[in-house]
Amino acid sequence: MKLKTILIILSIIVFAFLIFQAYFIYTQKHIETHQYKTIKTVGAIEIRKYESALFTSIKLNTGDYDKAGSEGFKALGGYIFGSNETEENIAMTSPVNMSLEDSVTMQFMVPKQYKKEDLPRPNQEEIEFTKMPEKTVAAITFGGWANKERIEKYKGILKETLNKNNITHNNNFSFLGYNAPFEVFNRKNEIIVELE
């Protein structure tokens, strides 16, 4: 009897987990993303041209990936989920962009429907709005969960491929994260660098 009850409970948990993950896969497909055109592929990397876009951003006084990710998401996530002058919710976009420097800057793209002057003022003074111009980048994609070691690994592969093919870049690398931490399936991460 006890075994049967345990199996029923486990089945319910697994079913709920799968429904939860299916919901995230569905919503991920409908999130607005930063648009680009692929110009060409070179080995494992893509050369892309990104559209100009408006971003909310915050500079963090740390180069630690985990700490910056947590602090940055708390600030920018708070802003779009109503921690602003008018308590307005702003739709989430994808990907989250983190510069890979000694002081990390995290950015969320602003949905296209907004102009800078239409956005509510953030409650947190450190949050800024930045209009990024059109740019050409090299990108490498990897799955699973990102961490400091995996980011460095793929940054190294990207750098090596560019050097081998005599493609010059500005050495300012960024990490792009496409999934919430609790999403298990179809995880996508990228390292990009702007080309000169």
Summary of the structure (lengths in Angstrom):
residues: 196
radius of gyration: 19.1
end to end distance: 68.5
largest distance: 68.5
contacts: 539
relative contact order: 0.19
helix: 33%
strand: 34%
